[in-house]
């Protein structure tokens, strides 16, 4: 086994995208990973500003597999903060080698980046004031919220348009602002990935006034984003994930980063359908 050092950098010079990733990692001894700072429990910065969450830990474990494959005695793993507006551009430009956040795999995004096999399955849920009843059509003429730059916001816009529901959809720069907006009655509901809302709910002071939906409205398959056209790197990442699914590492990471969560049917199916070695 080989030693891995993890450091945090706020900004970095972009690496040339023409260099193949595995070759560049071997030459530099560095792996650059992007992560969301506000998508707990999947990817976030903790109270001390350190990288935390399910996806970053998955990526650190993958890094160990890469170090073994490349026979590197030391591999520096650098975590680079990204947000919903620049994360895919940083992958495509080579500024980061892999995106380790709460990232839904979509065909539109695959026009810009490649994805690993699925690493997590989530879905859109909603937070409302306690006692609120009604379906999506009940939000006609009301203000609702979602995080800017997310598939949740895109899905909401499309779904309400298809159903002919004239809701005023407000885009928030971070999830906590959306949560505060419900508490202040500025919006009637806040939509986000279920994992994010559960974490926000149970770590907030609003449990007596807000309610979290039990059902999800969409199925969101998450993956690790990489630059397009580098099949060797993607294969190495997928091979590492395959081993991690097979030996139980992925399940252990889930338990360690999301204590109290119970894997749903979709996540259990993901374990069963992961690639074999």
Secondary structure, 3 states (H helix, E strand, C coil): CCEEEEEEECCCCCCCCCCCHHHHHHHHCEEEEEEECEECCCEEECCCCCEECHHHHHHHHHHHHHHHHHCCCEEEEEEEEECCCCHHHHHHHCCCCEECCCCECCCCHHHCEEECCCCEEECEEEEEECCCCCCHHHHCCCEEEEECCCHHHHHHHHHHHHHCCCCEEEEECCHHHHHHHHHCCCCCEEEEEHHHHHHHHHCCCCCCCEEECCCCCCCEEECCEEECCCHHHHHHHHHHHHHHHHCCHHHHHHHHHCCCCCCCHHHHHHHHHCCCC
